[in-house]
Amino acid sequence: MSGRQGLVVLGATGSVGRSTLDVARRHPDKLEIFGLSAHRDVEGLLALCREFRPAQAAIADASLEPPLAAGLRAAGLSTRALAGADALEQLAAAPEAGQVMAAVAGSPGLRSTLAALAAGKRVLIANKEPLVMAGALMMRTAAASGATVLPIDSEHNAIFQCLPPAARCGQALPPGIRRVLLTGSGGPFRETPLDQLHAVTPEQAVRHPNWSMGRKISVDSATMMNKGLELIEAAVLYGLDEARIEVVIHPESIVHSMVEYEDGSTLAQLGRPDMRTPIAHALAWPGRWESGVEGLDWQRLAQLRFQPADDVRRFPALRLARAALRDGGAAPNIFNAGNEVAVAAFLAGRLRFTAIAELVERLLELAAAARLPAGDELEAVLAVDAWARAEAGRLAAAMA
């Protein structure tokens, strides 16, 4: 490796991965792409390899290793092809790269993110699910290895930017902080009549009014499950109890989150709704790099609106997330698994939009009476996740 920082991008062909590489293109003197991964998009991964010429490329679906290797040879690249879930862990832990962008969507990103943390890397965590599933384990792993955790979620990155300079994820916050406020657009159905929500289609749900995101996270935004996941994530990253985290509807998506201090001050991070801003912040931290995102035009910024996210009929996900956070233990893991299964069923046309939250609530009720593995080690986390997915699948079939 050269004097540049070595970077691995896990989930390189997804929306966050593409945004990360867009920032990297702007700073070839600072970053060297050591490794890239994708789930099944061989052609997308090969295109990125031809451009960035990484030392290693990994495809999560082991059956796709032959076309990946053949494509690399045909392009005359010396990039080494890796395949399978273990390959992502190997890539994440590679000593040649000091930074890892963890952007594998959903729970499949847990093992590779843990591998990067165990290796003591600077880990840029873009996906909420591993922190919700196994937050205590991840923070404990980071503390033991000396890894640095930097959040890429726009809300948690905003909170990080508004904290005192010495604050670090996974460590106790300094005194003087009263609460944090997570902002959310409210999604595309913020004002849709309640009696019409049951008829929402997948095509409608993935049309976010402000952000360009993947299908799963777009549905999460529409249900406000993303804010529920972020609420749990904030508790993990910043050591906050549920009462010190507030969710606020902010339709413009300009204020990305806020921190309120004991002296009455509130610090907010503002910017255009573009993931390249938090990505560039984390890549450059504690410095600042150009991201490709324009600053705000204050003369044309008409208004910033805020309203409470307290409509439990419209946003039942927030009530469920708070209950899971209060219950602790395996409840956040179950909350996440139920949502992933329910969203997949909705996108496949097998579940109503409003049934997503209904399924998660039923699953949490079932879990309260089940004898689930105790503890927060990886084996217990994965066992609970497997149980929750199996039960959620049965619930989805019954509710179809």
C-alpha positions as CSV (number, residue, x, y, z in Angstrom):
1,M,0.0,0.0,0.0
2,S,1.1,3.6,-0.6
3,G,1.0,6.5,1.9
4,R,-2.7,6.8,1.2
5,Q,-5.3,5.4,3.5
6,G,-6.4,1.9,2.6
7,L,-10.2,1.5,2.4
8,V,-12.4,-1.5,2.1
9,V,-16.0,-0.9,1.0
10,L,-18.4,-3.7,2.0
11,G,-21.6,-3.4,-0.1
12,A,-19.8,-1.4,-2.8
13,T,-22.6,-1.8,-5.4
14,G,-25.4,-0.5,-3.0
15,S,-26.4,3.1,-2.6
16,V,-24.1,3.9,0.3
17,G,-21.2,2.0,-1.4
18,R,-21.7,4.0,-4.6
19,S,-21.7,7.3,-2.6
20,T,-18.6,6.2,-0.7
21,L,-16.8,5.6,-4.0
22,D,-17.9,8.9,-5.4
23,V,-16.2,10.6,-2.5
24,A,-13.2,8.4,-3.0
25,R,-12.9,9.5,-6.6
26,R,-12.5,13.1,-5.4
27,H,-9.6,12.2,-3.2
28,P,-7.2,9.8,-5.0
29,D,-4.3,11.4,-3.2
30,K,-5.8,10.4,0.2
31,L,-7.6,7.1,-0.4
32,E,-6.5,3.8,-1.9
33,I,-9.3,1.2,-2.5
34,F,-7.9,-2.1,-1.2
35,G,-11.1,-4.2,-1.4
36,L,-14.7,-4.1,-2.6
37,S,-17.6,-6.5,-2.0
38,A,-21.1,-7.1,-3.4
39,H,-23.8,-9.6,-2.6
40,R,-24.7,-10.9,-6.1
41,D,-24.1,-8.0,-8.5
42,V,-21.1,-9.5,-10.3
43,E,-21.3,-7.1,-13.2
44,G,-21.5,-4.1,-10.9
45,L,-18.6,-5.3,-8.9
46,L,-16.5,-6.0,-12.0
47,A,-17.2,-2.4,-13.3
48,L,-15.9,-1.0,-10.0
49,C,-12.9,-3.3,-10.1
50,R,-12.0,-2.1,-13.5
51,E,-12.1,1.5,-12.3
52,F,-10.5,1.2,-8.9
53,R,-8.2,-1.9,-9.4
54,P,-8.5,-3.1,-5.8
55,A,-6.2,-5.9,-4.5
56,Q,-9.2,-8.0,-3.5
57,A,-12.9,-8.3,-4.5
58,A,-15.4,-10.4,-2.7
59,I,-18.8,-11.7,-3.7
60,A,-21.0,-12.9,-0.9
61,D,-22.8,-15.6,-2.9
62,A,-20.2,-18.3,-3.2
63,S,-21.8,-19.7,-6.4
64,L,-20.8,-16.6,-8.2
65,E,-17.0,-16.9,-7.7
66,P,-16.4,-18.4,-11.2
67,P,-17.9,-15.5,-13.1
68,L,-16.2,-13.0,-10.9
69,A,-12.8,-14.6,-11.3
70,A,-13.3,-15.0,-15.0
71,G,-14.3,-11.3,-15.4
72,L,-11.3,-10.2,-13.5
73,R,-9.0,-12.2,-15.7
74,A,-10.7,-11.0,-18.8
75,A,-10.1,-7.4,-17.7
76,G,-6.4,-8.1,-17.1
77,L,-6.7,-7.3,-13.4
78,S,-4.6,-8.8,-10.7
79,T,-7.5,-8.4,-8.2
80,R,-7.9,-11.5,-6.1
81,A,-11.4,-13.0,-6.2
82,L,-13.0,-14.1,-2.9
83,A,-16.4,-15.6,-2.4
84,G,-18.8,-16.6,0.4
85,A,-19.7,-15.0,3.7
86,D,-16.3,-15.8,5.2
87,A,-14.7,-13.8,2.4
88,L,-16.4,-10.6,3.6
89,E,-15.0,-11.2,7.0
90,Q,-11.5,-11.8,5.6
91,L,-11.7,-8.6,3.5
92,A,-13.0,-6.6,6.5
93,A,-10.0,-7.8,8.6
94,A,-7.3,-7.3,6.0
95,P,-4.3,-5.5,7.6
96,E,-3.6,-3.5,4.5
97,A,-6.7,-1.4,5.0
98,G,-7.2,0.8,8.1
99,Q,-10.7,1.9,7.2
100,V,-13.8,-0.2,6.5
101,M,-17.1,1.1,5.2
102,A,-19.7,-1.4,6.5
103,A,-22.6,-0.9,4.1
104,V,-23.9,-4.4,3.7
105,A,-27.6,-4.1,3.9
106,G,-29.5,-5.6,6.8
107,S,-28.4,-8.3,9.2
108,P,-26.0,-10.1,6.8
109,G,-23.6,-7.3,7.6
110,L,-23.1,-8.3,11.2
111,R,-20.2,-10.8,10.9
112,S,-18.1,-8.7,8.6
113,T,-18.7,-5.5,10.7
114,L,-17.6,-7.5,13.8
115,A,-14.5,-8.7,12.0
116,A,-13.5,-5.2,11.2
117,L,-14.1,-4.1,14.8
118,A,-12.1,-7.0,16.1
119,A,-9.2,-6.1,13.9
120,G,-9.1,-2.6,15.4
121,K,-10.1,-0.7,12.3
122,R,-11.7,2.6,11.8
123,V,-15.2,1.3,11.0
124,L,-17.7,3.5,9.3
125,I,-21.0,1.8,10.1
126,A,-23.8,2.6,7.6
127,N,-26.3,-0.1,8.3
128,K,-28.4,0.1,11.4
129,E,-29.2,-3.6,11.8
130,P,-26.0,-5.0,13.3
131,L,-26.0,-2.3,16.0
132,V,-29.6,-3.1,16.8
133,M,-29.1,-6.9,16.8
134,A,-25.9,-7.0,18.8
135,G,-25.0,-3.5,20.0
136,A,-23.4,-4.5,23.3
137,L,-21.3,-7.1,21.6
138,M,-20.1,-4.6,18.9
139,M,-19.2,-1.9,21.4
140,R,-17.4,-4.4,23.6
141,T,-15.5,-5.7,20.6
142,A,-14.5,-2.2,19.6
143,A,-13.4,-1.3,23.1
144,A,-11.2,-4.5,23.4
145,S,-9.5,-3.9,20.0
146,G,-9.2,-0.1,20.1
147,A,-11.4,0.2,17.0
148,T,-12.9,3.5,16.2
149,V,-16.7,3.5,15.4
150,L,-17.9,6.3,13.2
151,P,-21.7,6.4,12.3
152,I,-22.7,7.0,8.7
153,D,-26.5,7.1,9.2
154,S,-27.2,10.8,8.6
155,E,-28.9,11.2,12.0
156,H,-26.2,9.6,14.1
157,N,-23.4,11.2,12.1
158,A,-25.2,14.5,12.8
159,I,-25.3,13.8,16.5
160,F,-21.6,12.9,16.5
161,Q,-20.9,16.2,14.8
162,C,-22.9,18.1,17.5
163,L,-21.1,16.4,20.4
164,P,-18.0,17.8,22.1
165,P,-14.8,17.0,20.2
166,A,-13.6,14.5,22.8
167,A,-16.8,12.4,22.6
168,R,-16.5,8.9,21.1
169,C,-19.1,6.3,20.1
170,G,-19.3,3.5,22.7
171,Q,-18.0,5.7,25.5
172,A,-19.9,7.6,28.2
173,L,-21.0,11.0,27.0
174,P,-19.5,14.0,28.7
175,P,-21.7,15.8,31.3
176,G,-24.0,18.6,30.2
177,I,-26.0,16.8,27.5
178,R,-29.8,16.7,28.2
179,R,-31.1,14.7,25.2
180,V,-30.7,14.0,21.5
181,L,-33.4,14.7,18.9
182,L,-33.6,12.4,15.8
183,T,-35.2,14.0,12.8
184,G,-37.2,12.2,10.2
185,S,-39.1,13.3,7.1
186,G,-42.1,11.2,8.0
187,G,-41.9,9.4,4.7
188,P,-44.2,9.6,1.7
189,F,-47.3,8.9,3.8
190,R,-47.0,11.5,6.5
191,E,-50.3,13.1,5.6
192,T,-52.1,10.1,3.9
193,P,-55.5,9.4,5.5
194,L,-55.1,6.5,7.9
195,D,-57.9,4.5,6.3
196,Q,-55.9,4.5,3.0
197,L,-52.6,3.2,4.4
198,H,-53.6,-0.5,4.1
199,A,-53.8,-0.1,0.3
200,V,-50.2,1.3,0.0
201,T,-48.2,-0.6,-2.7
202,P,-44.5,-1.4,-2.7
203,E,-44.0,1.0,-5.7
204,Q,-45.5,3.9,-3.7
205,A,-43.6,3.0,-0.5
206,V,-40.1,3.1,-2.1
207,R,-40.6,6.6,-3.5
208,H,-39.0,8.6,-0.7
209,P,-39.7,12.3,-1.0
210,N,-36.2,13.5,-0.2
211,W,-33.6,10.7,-0.2
212,S,-32.4,8.3,-2.8
213,M,-32.1,4.9,-1.0
214,G,-32.5,1.2,-1.4
215,R,-35.9,-0.5,-1.4
216,K,-35.8,-1.9,2.1
217,I,-34.7,1.3,3.8
218,S,-37.2,3.3,1.7
219,V,-40.0,1.1,3.1
220,D,-38.5,1.5,6.6
221,S,-38.8,5.3,6.1
222,A,-42.4,5.0,5.0
223,T,-43.3,3.0,8.1
224,M,-40.9,5.0,10.4
225,M,-39.3,1.7,11.3
226,N,-36.1,3.4,10.4
227,K,-36.6,5.9,13.2
228,G,-37.3,3.0,15.6
229,L,-34.1,1.3,14.5
230,E,-32.2,4.6,14.9
231,L,-33.7,5.2,18.3
232,I,-32.2,1.8,19.4
233,E,-29.0,2.6,17.5
234,A,-28.6,6.0,19.4
235,A,-28.9,4.2,22.7
236,V,-26.1,1.8,21.7
237,L,-23.8,4.4,20.2
238,Y,-24.2,7.1,22.8
239,G,-25.2,5.2,26.0
240,L,-28.6,7.0,26.3
241,D,-31.7,5.6,27.9
242,E,-34.9,5.7,25.9
243,A,-36.3,8.8,27.7
244,R,-33.4,11.0,26.5
245,I,-34.0,10.3,22.8
246,E,-36.8,12.2,21.0
247,V,-38.0,11.7,17.4
248,V,-39.2,14.8,15.5
249,I,-40.8,15.0,12.1
250,H,-39.0,17.4,9.9
251,P,-40.3,17.2,6.3
252,E,-37.5,19.1,4.6
253,S,-34.7,16.7,5.7
254,I,-32.3,19.6,6.1
255,V,-31.7,19.4,9.9
256,H,-30.3,15.8,10.3
257,S,-30.4,15.7,14.1
258,M,-29.8,17.8,17.1
259,V,-28.2,17.7,20.6
260,E,-29.8,19.6,23.4
261,Y,-27.5,20.7,26.3
262,E,-28.2,21.4,29.9
263,D,-27.6,25.1,29.5
264,G,-30.5,25.4,27.0
265,S,-28.4,25.4,23.9
266,T,-29.3,23.1,21.0
267,L,-26.7,22.2,18.3
268,A,-28.0,21.0,15.0
269,Q,-26.2,19.7,11.9
270,L,-27.8,20.9,8.6
271,G,-27.1,20.0,5.0
272,R,-28.7,18.7,1.8
273,P,-30.1,15.2,2.0
274,D,-27.1,13.5,0.4
275,M,-25.2,10.6,2.0
276,R,-21.9,11.8,0.7
277,T,-21.8,14.4,3.5
278,P,-21.7,12.0,6.4
279,I,-19.5,9.7,4.4
280,A,-16.9,12.4,3.7
281,H,-17.1,13.5,7.3
282,A,-16.3,10.1,8.6
283,L,-13.6,9.4,6.0
284,A,-11.8,12.6,6.8
285,W,-12.5,12.8,10.6
286,P,-11.2,14.6,12.5
287,G,-10.6,16.7,9.4
288,R,-12.9,17.8,6.6
289,W,-12.9,16.8,2.9
290,E,-14.9,18.1,-0.1
291,S,-17.8,15.7,-0.7
292,G,-19.3,16.8,-3.9
293,V,-22.4,18.1,-2.1
294,E,-23.3,21.8,-2.5
295,G,-23.9,23.9,0.6
296,L,-27.3,25.2,1.5
297,D,-28.7,28.2,-0.3
298,W,-30.0,30.2,2.7
299,Q,-31.6,32.9,0.6
300,R,-33.9,30.3,-1.0
301,L,-34.5,28.1,2.0
302,A,-38.1,29.0,2.6
303,Q,-38.8,27.2,6.0
304,L,-37.9,24.4,8.3
305,R,-40.9,22.7,9.9
306,F,-40.9,20.4,12.9
307,Q,-43.7,18.5,14.6
308,P,-43.9,15.7,17.2
309,A,-43.8,12.1,16.0
310,D,-46.4,11.1,18.5
311,D,-49.2,9.7,16.2
312,V,-49.2,6.1,17.4
313,R,-51.8,5.1,14.9
314,R,-49.8,6.4,11.9
315,F,-46.4,5.5,13.3
316,P,-46.8,2.4,15.6
317,A,-43.2,1.4,14.8
318,L,-41.9,4.1,17.3
319,R,-44.0,2.7,20.1
320,L,-42.7,-0.8,19.4
321,A,-39.1,0.3,19.2
322,R,-39.3,2.1,22.5
323,A,-40.8,-0.9,24.1
324,A,-38.1,-3.1,22.7
325,L,-35.4,-0.7,24.0
326,R,-37.0,-0.7,27.4
327,D,-37.2,-4.4,27.6
328,G,-33.6,-4.8,26.4
329,G,-32.0,-8.2,26.1
330,A,-33.1,-9.9,22.9
331,A,-36.0,-7.6,22.2
332,P,-34.2,-5.2,19.8
333,N,-32.8,-8.2,17.9
334,I,-36.3,-9.6,17.5
335,F,-37.7,-6.2,16.5
336,N,-35.1,-6.0,13.7
337,A,-35.6,-9.6,12.5
338,G,-39.4,-9.2,12.4
339,N,-39.2,-6.0,10.4
340,E,-36.8,-7.5,7.9
341,V,-39.0,-10.4,7.2
342,A,-42.2,-8.3,7.1
343,V,-40.6,-5.8,4.7
344,A,-39.5,-8.6,2.4
345,A,-43.0,-10.0,2.4
346,F,-44.5,-6.6,1.7
347,L,-42.1,-5.9,-1.2
348,A,-43.0,-9.4,-2.6
349,G,-46.7,-8.5,-2.5
350,R,-47.5,-11.0,0.3
351,L,-48.2,-8.6,3.1
352,R,-50.2,-5.4,3.5
353,F,-48.2,-2.2,4.3
354,T,-50.0,-1.8,7.7
355,A,-49.3,-5.4,8.6
356,I,-45.6,-4.7,8.8
357,A,-45.9,-3.2,12.3
358,E,-48.6,-5.7,13.2
359,L,-46.3,-8.6,12.5
360,V,-43.5,-7.1,14.5
361,E,-45.8,-6.5,17.5
362,R,-47.1,-10.1,17.4
363,L,-43.5,-11.4,17.2
364,L,-42.5,-9.4,20.2
365,E,-45.4,-10.8,22.1
366,L,-44.5,-14.4,21.1
367,A,-40.9,-13.8,22.2
368,A,-42.0,-12.6,25.6
369,A,-43.4,-16.1,26.3
370,A,-40.6,-18.1,24.5
371,R,-37.5,-19.5,26.1
372,L,-34.8,-17.9,24.0
373,P,-31.0,-18.1,24.4
374,A,-29.7,-15.7,27.0
375,G,-26.6,-13.5,26.6
376,D,-25.2,-11.2,24.0
377,E,-22.4,-13.3,22.5
378,L,-22.6,-13.9,18.8
379,E,-23.9,-17.5,19.0
380,A,-26.9,-16.3,21.2
381,V,-27.5,-13.3,19.0
382,L,-27.7,-15.5,15.8
383,A,-29.8,-18.1,17.5
384,V,-32.4,-15.5,18.5
385,D,-32.3,-14.0,15.1
386,A,-32.9,-17.4,13.5
387,W,-35.8,-18.1,15.8
388,A,-37.3,-14.7,15.1
389,R,-37.1,-15.1,11.4
390,A,-38.7,-18.5,11.4
391,E,-41.6,-17.3,13.6
392,A,-41.9,-14.1,11.5
393,G,-42.1,-16.1,8.4
394,R,-45.0,-18.2,9.8
395,L,-46.7,-15.0,10.9
396,A,-46.3,-13.5,7.5
397,A,-47.8,-16.5,5.8
398,A,-50.8,-16.5,8.2
399,M,-51.4,-12.8,7.7
400,A,-51.1,-12.8,3.9
